[in-house]
Amino acid sequence: MPLSDDKKIGTRERINRDPDFRDAFLTEARNMYKKALQFNKNLDDEINRFEQILGAEPETYEFMEGELDEIDIFELILDSYDQQILEDEKNSSTIN
């Protein structure tokens, strides 16, 4: 489910002002990478950019025009993670 614009703004602001939240946000995303990449192998470049954005000092990363920000990339990771979980559940269920 896509995040609302208000939720994105609030999350982005918290990431920028709260280093502990920023670390937790990055840690949770890292926990999802492997599963997300199973579903969408094209996420590799976006994940690398996500790491660069969150590794930089808050509000210092220079975005190119039209480039996704950390919240948009996280949405892609989360969506791919969820899709792979569903795929795994589907594949592990048996029909008798």
All heavy atoms as an XYZ file, in Angstrom:
800
protein
N       0.845     -1.160      0.000
C       0.000      0.000      0.000
C       0.906      1.244      0.000
O       1.799      1.353      0.837
C      -0.899     -0.013      1.231
C      -1.585      1.292      1.400
S      -2.825      1.540      2.674
C      -2.669      0.349      3.889
N       0.683      2.156     -0.919
C       1.522      3.359     -0.991
C       1.336      4.253      0.232
O       0.260      4.310      0.815
C       1.035      4.076     -2.250
C       0.149      3.131     -2.957
C      -0.279      2.069     -1.995
N       2.401      4.924      0.598
C       2.338      5.870      1.710
C       1.706      7.177      1.241
O       1.920      7.603      0.120
C       3.743      6.160      2.226
C       4.507      5.000      2.843
C       5.938      5.418      3.140
C       3.827      4.530      4.114
N       0.964      7.800      2.135
C       0.391      9.112      1.807
C       1.521     10.143      1.768
O       2.587      9.947      2.358
C      -0.646      9.504      2.847
O      -0.007      9.802      4.079
N       1.268     11.250      1.096
C       2.269     12.318      1.041
C       2.591     12.840      2.438
O       3.755     13.132      2.737
C       1.797     13.458      0.137
C       1.827     13.070     -1.337
O       2.523     12.089     -1.689
O       1.152     13.748     -2.136
N       1.575     12.952      3.301
C       1.807     13.424      4.673
C       2.720     12.466      5.434
O       3.605     12.896      6.174
C       0.489     13.579      5.432
C      -0.337     14.771      4.962
O       0.241     15.672      4.305
O      -1.543     14.805      5.259
N       2.481     11.174      5.256
C       3.307     10.168      5.930
C       4.747     10.229      5.413
O       5.705     10.137      6.191
C       2.709      8.769      5.705
C       3.420      7.674      6.434
C       3.201      7.788      7.924
C       3.767      6.557      8.619
N       3.767      6.709     10.053
N       4.913     10.393      4.100
C       6.256     10.509      3.524
C       6.983     11.724      4.084
O       8.150     11.633      4.466
C       6.176     10.632      1.995
C       5.843      9.362      1.295
C       5.822      9.592     -0.207
C       5.439      8.351     -0.953
N       5.486      8.519     -2.407
N       6.296     12.858      4.131
C       6.901     14.090      4.638
C       7.296     13.918      6.100
O       8.411     14.268      6.504
C       5.950     15.288      4.440
C       5.820     15.613      2.949
C       6.427     16.503      5.231
C       4.684     16.562      2.613
N       6.393     13.365      6.891
C       6.676     13.150      8.315
C       7.841     12.201      8.536
O       8.703     12.441      9.389
N       7.883     11.130      7.767
C       8.969     10.159      7.891
C      10.295     10.786      7.468
O      11.309     10.628      8.149
C       8.675      8.905      7.043
O       7.447      8.325      7.479
C       9.786      7.877      7.183
N      10.296     11.504      6.368
C      11.509     12.169      5.880
C      12.026     13.165      6.921
O      13.223     13.224      7.201
C      11.227     12.875      4.557
C      12.454     13.385      3.850
C      12.137     13.957      2.480
N      11.528     12.962      1.598
C      10.265     12.977      1.195
N       9.450     13.929      1.557
N       9.811     12.033      0.391
N      11.123     13.944      7.515
C      11.525     14.908      8.542
C      12.120     14.203      9.752
O      13.138     14.638     10.306
C      10.329     15.767      8.961
C       9.920     16.789      7.919
C       8.637     17.525      8.255
O       7.963     17.178      9.263
O       8.286     18.444      7.497
N      11.516     13.106     10.161
C      12.031     12.374     11.325
C      13.392     11.752     11.031
O      14.281     11.758     11.884
C      11.034     11.306     11.754
C      11.470     10.635     13.023
C      10.391      9.887     13.711
N      10.913      9.269     14.912
C      10.369      8.237     15.492
N       9.261      7.722     15.006
N      10.909      7.730     16.568
N      13.556     11.225      9.821
C      14.857     10.671      9.426
C      15.938     11.742      9.521
O      17.054     11.481      9.959
C      14.792     10.095      7.992
C      14.046      8.773      7.991
C      16.182      9.900      7.402
C      13.744      8.243      6.606
N      15.599     12.947      9.124
C      16.579     14.031      9.107
C      16.880     14.617     10.486
O      17.967     15.138     10.701
C      16.123     15.142      8.163
C      16.233     14.722      6.722
O      17.072     13.906      6.350
N      15.386     15.278      5.876
N      15.954     14.514     11.416
C      16.196     15.136     12.726
C      16.542     14.137     13.830
O      17.050     14.521     14.872
C      15.010     15.996     13.147
C      13.774     15.258     13.524
C      12.680     16.200     14.055
N      11.365     15.692     13.817
C      10.824     14.656     14.436
N      11.492     14.012     15.355
N       9.595     14.260     14.148
N      16.290     12.850     13.606
C      16.475     11.852     14.659
C      17.456     10.773     14.197
O      17.073      9.843     13.482
C      15.114     11.236     14.992
C      15.156     10.249     16.138
O      16.250      9.814     16.540
O      14.066      9.891     16.625
N      18.730     10.869     14.608
C      19.734      9.893     14.141
C      19.413      8.456     14.536
O      19.718      7.522     13.786
C      21.038     10.356     14.781
C      20.759     11.601     15.521
C      19.292     11.873     15.475
N      18.784      8.254     15.690
C      18.426      6.894     16.105
C      17.358      6.306     15.184
O      17.427      5.136     14.811
C      17.930      6.874     17.551
C      19.045      7.194     18.542
O      20.227      6.929     18.224
O      18.734      7.719     19.627
N      16.375      7.122     14.830
C      15.337      6.664     13.906
C      15.947      6.379     12.535
O      15.608      5.388     11.890
C      14.217      7.705     13.785
C      13.110      7.289     12.853
C      12.175      6.341     13.241
C      13.014      7.833     11.583
C      11.151      5.950     12.384
C      12.003      7.442     10.712
C      11.070      6.503     11.111
N      16.856      7.251     12.106
C      17.535      7.071     10.816
C      18.266      5.728     10.785
O      18.161      4.976      9.829
C      18.512      8.228     10.602
C      19.191      8.244      9.257
C      20.169      9.437      9.183
N      20.709      9.619      7.876
C      20.192     10.389      6.931
N      19.084     11.061      7.160
N      20.753     10.490      5.759
N      18.987      5.416     11.868
C      19.699      4.138     11.952
C      18.731      2.955     11.946
O      18.968      1.952     11.271
C      20.572      4.087     13.207
C      21.769      5.015     13.131
O      22.130      5.459     12.013
O      22.347      5.311     14.200
N      17.646      3.073     12.706
C      16.658      1.996     12.759
C      15.982      1.799     11.405
O      15.758      0.664     10.965
C      15.608      2.299     13.831
N      15.681      2.906     10.739
C      15.056      2.859      9.410
C      15.965      2.134      8.425
O      15.537      1.246      7.691
C      14.795      4.304      8.960
C      14.058      4.436      7.653
C      12.686      4.291      7.601
C      14.735      4.730      6.487
C      11.991      4.440      6.414
C      14.055      4.885      5.291
C      12.679      4.737      5.250
N      17.255      2.475      8.437
C      18.225      1.842      7.546
C      18.393      0.366      7.887
O      18.440     -0.480      6.995
C      19.569      2.572      7.631
C      20.690      2.057      6.744
C      20.283      2.033      5.281
C      21.940      2.909      6.926
N      18.433      0.036      9.175
C      18.577     -1.358      9.598
C      17.402     -2.198      9.130
O      17.588     -3.305      8.607
C      18.714     -1.443     11.129
O      19.885     -0.727     11.524
C      18.821     -2.880     11.601
N      16.200     -1.686      9.292
C      15.015     -2.429      8.853
C      15.023     -2.628      7.338
O      14.673     -3.696      6.843
C      13.731     -1.725      9.295
C      13.451     -1.865     10.769
C      13.396     -3.312     11.225
O      12.686     -4.134     10.603
O      14.078     -3.635     12.214
N      15.407     -1.596      6.610
C      15.480     -1.719      5.152
C      16.513     -2.774      4.772
O      16.272     -3.603      3.881
C      15.833     -0.378      4.516
N      17.654     -2.774      5.445
C      18.693     -3.768      5.152
C      18.182     -5.183      5.400
O      18.550     -6.106      4.687
C      19.936     -3.505      5.999
C      20.747     -2.351      5.490
C      21.946     -2.093      6.362
N      22.774     -1.043      5.807
C      23.565     -0.270      6.510
N      23.643     -0.409      7.823
N      24.295      0.647      5.917
N      17.347     -5.350      6.413
C      16.780     -6.669      6.697
C      15.878     -7.154      5.563
O      15.659     -8.348      5.418
C      15.995     -6.646      8.009
C      16.889     -6.487      9.219
O      18.072     -6.812      9.182
N      16.334     -5.974     10.292
N      15.364     -6.229      4.770
C      14.452     -6.574      3.678
C      15.155     -6.741      2.329
O      14.577     -7.293      1.406
C      13.386     -5.484      3.526
C      12.465     -5.380      4.674
S      11.251     -4.105      4.296
C      10.881     -3.529      5.911
N      16.380     -6.247      2.196
C      17.063     -6.228      0.899
C      17.092     -7.586      0.207
O      16.730     -7.701     -0.954
C      18.520     -5.771      1.025
C      18.756     -4.324      1.353
C      20.032     -3.881      1.627
C      17.719     -3.396      1.402
C      20.284     -2.561      1.934
C      17.970     -2.076      1.715
C      19.251     -1.666      1.977
O      19.506     -0.359      2.280
N      17.556     -8.592      0.915
C      17.758     -9.903      0.287
C      16.445    -10.444     -0.275
O      16.388    -10.907     -1.411
C      18.368    -10.873      1.298
C      18.767    -12.191      0.710
C      19.482    -13.047      1.737
C      19.872    -14.379      1.150
N      20.536    -15.229      2.125
N      15.409    -10.370      0.517
C      14.103    -10.863      0.091
C      13.562    -10.013     -1.054
O      13.019    -10.531     -2.018
C      13.139    -10.860      1.281
C      11.811    -11.433      1.038
C      11.639    -12.906      1.112
C      12.132    -13.671      2.257
N      12.159    -15.099      1.954
N      13.721     -8.700     -0.968
C      13.239     -7.797     -2.020
C      13.962     -8.072     -3.333
O      13.343     -8.069     -4.404
C      13.435     -6.345     -1.598
N      15.260     -8.325     -3.258
C      16.037     -8.583     -4.475
C      15.660     -9.914     -5.126
O      15.824    -10.080     -6.329
C      17.537     -8.547     -4.174
C      18.117     -7.153     -4.034
C      19.522     -7.216     -3.432
C      18.141     -6.419     -5.361
N      15.161    -10.862     -4.349
C      14.687    -12.120     -4.931
C      13.527    -11.849     -5.877
O      13.392    -12.494     -6.903
C      14.228    -13.095     -3.844
C      15.343    -13.726     -3.069
C      14.807    -14.619     -1.951
O      13.685    -14.442     -1.470
N      15.613    -15.569     -1.542
N      12.677    -10.896     -5.510
C      11.515    -10.592     -6.328
C      11.845     -9.635     -7.464
O      11.338     -9.771     -8.567
C      10.388     -9.991     -5.462
C       9.121     -9.774     -6.239
C       8.284    -10.837     -6.506
C       8.789     -8.520     -6.712
C       7.121    -10.645     -7.245
C       7.631     -8.320     -7.452
C       6.791     -9.390     -7.713
N      12.713     -8.651     -7.194
C      13.024     -7.633     -8.192
C      14.531     -7.381     -8.225
O      15.055     -6.579     -7.469
C      12.277     -6.334     -7.861
C      12.475     -5.250     -8.895
O      13.287     -5.386     -9.799
N      11.749     -4.166     -8.739
N      15.211     -8.079     -9.105
C      16.671     -7.974     -9.207
C      17.121     -6.587     -9.665
O      18.261     -6.203     -9.474
C      17.203     -9.036    -10.148
C      16.747    -10.438     -9.746
C      17.840    -11.419     -9.774
C      17.403    -12.821     -9.442
N      16.844    -13.057     -8.161
N      16.226     -5.817    -10.271
C      16.560     -4.479    -10.758
C      16.664     -3.445     -9.636
O      17.000     -2.299     -9.897
C      15.528     -4.013    -11.788
C      15.519     -4.906    -13.007
O      16.562     -5.374    -13.450
N      14.344     -5.172    -13.547
N      16.382     -3.843     -8.412
C      16.452     -2.908     -7.288
C      17.879     -2.612     -6.845
O      18.102     -1.700     -6.056
C      15.710     -3.482     -6.078
C      14.230     -3.256     -5.983
C      13.683     -3.905     -4.725
C      13.901     -1.787     -5.998
N      18.835     -3.360     -7.336
C      20.220     -3.244     -6.885
C      20.733     -1.802     -6.905
O      21.275     -1.313     -5.912
C      21.115     -4.126     -7.747
C      22.208     -4.800     -6.952
O      22.234     -4.640     -5.723
O      23.031     -5.481     -7.570
N      20.567     -1.109     -8.014
C      21.052      0.271     -8.120
C      20.310      1.195     -7.157
O      20.918      2.075     -6.534
C      20.904      0.805     -9.551
C      21.880      0.153    -10.510
O      22.900     -0.399    -10.042
O      21.631      0.197    -11.724
N      19.000      1.000     -7.028
C      18.217      1.838     -6.113
C      18.628      1.592     -4.666
O      18.714      2.521     -3.863
C      16.716      1.598     -6.297
C      16.170      2.039     -7.631
C      16.344      3.531     -7.899
O      16.464      4.325     -6.952
O      16.358      3.903     -9.082
N      18.908      0.342     -4.328
C      19.354      0.023     -2.971
C      20.696      0.684     -2.691
O      20.910      1.240     -1.611
C      19.416     -1.507     -2.763
C      17.991     -2.061     -2.652
C      20.234     -1.865     -1.531
C      17.892     -3.565     -2.637
N      21.589      0.663     -3.648
C      22.883      1.333     -3.465
C      22.700      2.832     -3.248
O      23.357      3.433     -2.395
C      23.799      1.073     -4.663
C      24.291     -0.356     -4.698
O      24.389     -1.017     -3.671
N      24.587     -0.847     -5.887
N      21.799      3.445     -4.019
C      21.522      4.866     -3.848
C      20.876      5.144     -2.490
O      21.184      6.123     -1.824
C      20.626      5.382     -4.975
C      21.373      6.283     -5.904
C      20.598      6.901     -7.026
N      19.171      6.721     -7.091
C      18.278      7.464     -6.429
N      18.666      8.446     -5.667
N      16.997      7.237     -6.561
N      19.976      4.265     -2.081
C      19.326      4.368     -0.779
C      20.376      4.404      0.331
O      20.325      5.231      1.224
C      18.381      3.173     -0.606
C      17.633      3.132      0.685
C      16.482      3.887      0.854
C      18.046      2.310      1.710
C      15.761      3.830      2.039
C      17.336      2.252      2.901
C      16.197      3.011      3.067
N      21.368      3.511      0.222
C      22.462      3.466      1.198
C      23.265      4.773      1.171
O      23.643      5.287      2.219
C      23.392      2.287      0.899
C      22.806      0.941      1.225
C      23.005      0.546      2.678
O      23.888      1.100      3.359
O      22.249     -0.321      3.136
N      23.511      5.301     -0.009
C      24.264      6.554     -0.124
C      23.493      7.712      0.498
O      24.064      8.540      1.206
C      24.564      6.873     -1.585
C      25.574      5.954     -2.207
C      25.719      6.190     -3.706
O      24.953      6.938     -4.313
N      26.704      5.539     -4.301
N      22.193      7.767      0.239
C      21.367      8.847      0.786
C      21.375      8.791      2.308
O      21.609      9.792      2.985
C      19.917      8.764      0.258
C      19.873      9.006     -1.249
C      19.014      9.762      1.000
C      18.542      8.642     -1.893
N      21.126      7.605      2.867
C      21.045      7.492      4.315
C      22.415      7.527      4.968
O      22.522      7.799      6.161
C      20.269      6.244      4.716
C      18.772      6.351      4.443
C      18.061      5.077      4.835
C      18.155      7.510      5.179
N      23.466      7.263      4.217
C      24.819      7.342      4.749
C      25.351      8.759      4.796
O      26.305      9.057      5.510
N      24.727      9.652      4.040
C      25.148     11.057      4.016
C      24.540     11.796      5.208
O      23.582     11.334      5.816
C      24.690     11.714      2.714
N      25.115     12.922      5.515
C      24.521     13.776      6.548
C      23.112     14.173      6.098
O      22.877     14.368      4.899
C      25.371     15.029      6.757
C      26.676     14.764      7.473
C      26.481     14.256      8.887
O      25.627     14.796      9.620
O      27.167     13.285      9.251
N      22.167     14.294      7.037
C      20.798     14.662      6.662
C      20.751     15.919      5.790
O      21.456     16.886      6.037
C      20.117     14.916      8.012
C      20.885     14.055      8.963
C      22.308     14.084      8.464
N      19.925     15.830      4.760
C      19.652     16.933      3.830
C      20.880     17.422      3.060
O      20.933     18.562      2.614
C      18.981     18.097      4.571
C      17.661     17.665      5.201
C      16.923     18.798      5.854
O      16.752     19.844      5.211
O      16.511     18.621      7.015
N      21.881     16.539      2.865
C      23.062     16.934      2.102
C      23.191     16.188      0.777
O      23.970     16.603     -0.073
C      24.369     16.700      2.894
O      24.497     15.305      3.193
C      24.388     17.519      4.172
N      22.451     15.088      0.615
C      22.548     14.313     -0.621
C      21.971     15.133     -1.771
O      20.891     15.695     -1.654
C      21.795     12.987     -0.489
C      21.948     12.080     -1.687
C      23.013     11.224     -1.792
C      21.023     12.112     -2.723
C      23.171     10.394     -2.896
C      21.162     11.290     -3.832
C      22.244     10.432     -3.911
O      22.392      9.612     -5.011
N      22.715     15.217     -2.865
C      22.282     15.992     -4.037
C      21.497     15.081     -4.981
O      22.067     14.162     -5.567
C      23.501     16.564     -4.764
C      24.368     17.446     -3.897
C      24.096     18.912     -4.118
O      23.481     19.263     -5.132
O      24.515     19.695     -3.252
N      20.215     15.344     -5.119
C      19.369     14.544     -6.001
C      19.426     15.088     -7.417
O      19.431     16.299     -7.626
C      17.914     14.571     -5.521
C      17.698     13.810     -4.243
C      17.726     14.462     -3.025
C      17.476     12.446     -4.265
C      17.528     13.775     -1.849
C      17.285     11.741     -3.090
C      17.308     12.407     -1.878
N      19.447     14.174     -8.379
C      19.333     14.549     -9.781
C      17.837     14.757    -10.060
O      16.985     14.220     -9.357
C      19.875     13.448    -10.687
C      21.314     13.050    -10.411
S      22.473     14.354    -10.746
C      22.499     14.279    -12.510
N      17.521     15.492    -11.100
C      16.128     15.742    -11.449
C      15.412     14.424    -11.745
O      15.905     13.580    -12.483
C      16.052     16.651    -12.674
C      14.650     17.101    -12.974
C      14.602     18.125    -14.091
O      15.558     18.913    -14.225
O      13.602     18.101    -14.818
N      14.265     14.235    -11.123
C      13.460     13.042    -11.345
C      13.923     11.821    -10.559
O      13.318     10.754    -10.664
N      14.968     11.959     -9.761
C      15.513     10.843     -8.996
C      14.626     10.560     -7.781
O      14.124     11.480     -7.143
C      16.926     11.219     -8.546
C      17.782     10.081     -8.113
C      19.225     10.518     -7.881
O      19.460     11.570     -7.248
O      20.101      9.809     -8.346
N      14.443      9.293     -7.463
C      13.657      8.914     -6.300
C      14.394      9.290     -5.026
O      15.623      9.197     -4.961
C      13.392      7.410     -6.296
C      12.593      6.836     -7.465
C      12.520      5.320     -7.352
C      11.214      7.442     -7.530
N      13.650      9.695     -3.988
C      14.290      9.962     -2.703
C      14.251      8.694     -1.850
O      13.762      7.652     -2.286
C      13.652     11.162     -2.004
C      12.220     10.905     -1.545
O      11.777      9.744     -1.510
O      11.536     11.890     -1.210
N      14.781      8.777     -0.636
C      14.913      7.594      0.213
C      13.572      6.963      0.551
O      13.459      5.730      0.643
C      15.713      7.912      1.484
C      15.047      8.850      2.462
C      15.276     10.320      2.178
O      15.484     10.712      1.012
O      15.231     11.108      3.129
N      12.527      7.748      0.713
C      11.215      7.200      1.055
C      10.615      6.472     -0.149
O      10.041      5.387     -0.008
C      10.263      8.308      1.555
C      10.878      9.095      2.718
C       8.918      7.721      1.957
C      11.236      8.281      3.932
N      10.751      7.049     -1.326
C      10.247      6.393     -2.536
C      10.985      5.079     -2.794
O      10.378      4.075     -3.185
C      10.380      7.316     -3.745
C       9.472      8.532     -3.641
O       8.360      8.399     -3.090
O       9.880      9.610     -4.094
N      12.305      5.082     -2.574
C      13.080      3.855     -2.751
C      12.649      2.822     -1.716
O      12.489      1.645     -2.032
C      14.592      4.123     -2.661
C      15.051      5.027     -3.806
C      15.378      2.812     -2.677
C      16.469      5.548     -3.664
N      12.445      3.269     -0.473
C      12.001      2.347      0.568
C      10.663      1.719      0.198
O      10.449      0.528      0.429
C      11.901      3.049      1.922
C      11.498      2.126      3.033
C      12.375      1.161      3.495
C      10.232      2.196      3.583
C      11.995      0.284      4.514
C       9.847      1.335      4.592
C      10.727      0.374      5.059
N       9.776      2.497     -0.410
C       8.496      1.939     -0.869
C       8.712      0.820     -1.890
O       8.026     -0.199     -1.849
C       7.619      3.026     -1.487
C       6.705      3.689     -0.507
C       5.674      4.558     -1.188
O       6.057      5.430     -1.990
O       4.475      4.364     -0.913
N       9.666      1.020     -2.802
C       9.981     -0.030     -3.790
C      10.512     -1.283     -3.096
O      10.141     -2.408     -3.449
C      11.022      0.467     -4.797
C      10.613      1.558     -5.766
C      11.811      2.002     -6.598
C       9.480      1.081     -6.663
N      11.400     -1.075     -2.127
C      11.966     -2.206     -1.374
C      10.853     -2.935     -0.636
O      10.752     -4.166     -0.692
C      13.046     -1.715     -0.395
C      14.258     -1.178     -1.157
C      13.463     -2.836      0.563
C      15.240     -0.393     -0.297
N      10.016     -2.184      0.053
C       8.926     -2.770      0.828
C       7.952     -3.528     -0.070
O       7.539     -4.647      0.254
C       8.205     -1.677      1.611
C       7.120     -2.110      2.582
C       7.665     -3.088      3.601
C       6.528     -0.901      3.271
N       7.596     -2.952     -1.195
C       6.686     -3.603     -2.120
C       7.288     -4.911     -2.645
O       6.617     -5.942     -2.672
C       6.345     -2.668     -3.281
C       5.324     -3.278     -4.220
O       4.256     -3.730     -3.736
O       5.598     -3.318     -5.435
N       8.543     -4.881     -3.038
C       9.200     -6.094     -3.547
C       9.351     -7.130     -2.443
O       9.177     -8.331     -2.676
C      10.569     -5.755     -4.142
O      10.410     -4.961     -5.287
N       9.656     -6.679     -1.235
C       9.751     -7.577     -0.085
C       8.409     -8.279      0.139
O       8.343     -9.502      0.270
C      10.159     -6.778      1.157
C      10.151     -7.570      2.435
C      11.235     -8.363      2.787
C       9.057     -7.525      3.299
C      11.228     -9.097      3.966
C       9.043     -8.250      4.468
C      10.126     -9.028      4.810
O      10.108     -9.761      5.968
N       7.330     -7.488      0.181
C       5.993     -8.058      0.389
C       5.616     -9.034     -0.722
O       5.043    -10.095     -0.453
C       4.940     -6.949      0.468
C       5.017     -6.144      1.751
O       5.664     -6.601      2.725
O       4.431     -5.041      1.785
N       5.936     -8.681     -1.958
C       5.612     -9.558     -3.085
C       6.369    -10.886     -2.989
O       5.814    -11.940     -3.281
C       5.925     -8.870     -4.415
C       5.015     -7.705     -4.727
C       3.559     -8.115     -4.844
O       3.233     -9.173     -5.360
N       2.677     -7.278     -4.345
N       7.639    -10.825     -2.562
C       8.407    -12.060     -2.428
C       7.893    -12.903     -1.272
O       7.833    -14.124     -1.376
C       9.906    -11.763     -2.244
C      10.768    -13.016     -2.257
C      10.650    -13.816     -3.539
O      10.643    -13.262     -4.626
N      10.547    -15.133     -3.421
N       7.493    -12.283     -0.178
C       6.895    -13.021      0.944
C       5.643    -13.753      0.466
O       5.454    -14.944      0.757
C       6.558    -12.075      2.124
C       7.826    -11.506      2.747
C       5.685    -12.760      3.163
C       8.669    -12.496      3.500
N       4.786    -13.053     -0.277
C       3.571    -13.684     -0.809
C       3.921    -14.840     -1.742
O       3.289    -15.905     -1.694
C       2.704    -12.656     -1.543
C       2.002    -11.630     -0.677
C       1.341    -10.564     -1.548
C       0.984    -12.293      0.233
N       4.931    -14.627     -2.590
C       5.369    -15.672     -3.517
C       5.895    -16.884     -2.747
O       5.581    -18.027     -3.082
C       6.454    -15.107     -4.436
C       6.794    -15.965     -5.612
C       5.694    -16.002     -6.660
O       4.918    -15.044     -6.783
O       5.621    -17.027     -7.361
N       6.677    -16.638     -1.705
C       7.211    -17.733     -0.879
C       6.079    -18.504     -0.204
O       6.105    -19.738     -0.153
C       8.168    -17.194      0.187
C       9.476    -16.696     -0.387
O       9.761    -16.948     -1.582
O      10.228    -16.035      0.367
N       5.094    -17.774      0.323
C       3.963    -18.422      0.981
C       3.168    -19.257     -0.020
O       2.731    -20.362      0.284
C       3.068    -17.393      1.652
C       3.695    -16.781      2.891
C       2.882    -15.640      3.475
O       1.823    -15.270      2.903
O       3.307    -15.120      4.514
N       2.983    -18.710     -1.197
C       2.246    -19.423     -2.251
C       2.979    -20.701     -2.639
O       2.387    -21.765     -2.784
C       2.092    -18.514     -3.471
C       1.377    -19.139     -4.633
C       1.301    -18.139     -5.782
C       1.120    -18.864     -7.081
N       1.298    -17.987     -8.222
N       4.301    -20.601     -2.792
C       5.097    -21.755     -3.205
C       5.225    -22.812     -2.108
O       5.391    -23.986     -2.413
C       6.498    -21.308     -3.647
C       6.466    -20.534     -4.929
O       5.539    -20.655     -5.726
N       7.479    -19.710     -5.147
N       5.143    -22.374     -0.844
C       5.297    -23.359      0.240
C       3.982    -24.027      0.624
O       3.987    -25.049      1.305
C       5.931    -22.694      1.464
O       5.035    -21.771      2.030
N       2.858    -23.457      0.197
C       1.574    -24.087      0.505
C       1.354    -25.282     -0.415
O       1.780    -25.296     -1.570
C       0.433    -23.082      0.384
O       0.263    -22.700     -0.944
N       0.734    -26.284      0.117
C       0.460    -27.470     -0.698
C      -1.036    -27.678     -0.797
O      -1.792    -27.411      0.125
C       1.098    -28.731     -0.069
O       0.599    -28.865      1.273
C       2.611    -28.631     -0.052
N      -1.451    -28.138     -1.948
C      -2.852    -28.438     -2.184
C      -2.992    -29.950     -2.206
O      -2.336    -30.638     -2.965
C      -3.331    -27.841     -3.517
C      -3.147    -26.318     -3.491
C      -4.759    -28.246     -3.796
C      -3.418    -25.654     -4.824
N      -3.822    -30.451     -1.315
C      -4.020    -31.904     -1.239
C      -5.193    -32.323     -2.059
O      -6.215    -31.904     -2.124
C      -4.199    -32.352      0.222
C      -2.897    -32.175      0.976
O      -1.834    -32.299      0.401
N      -3.001    -31.910      2.264
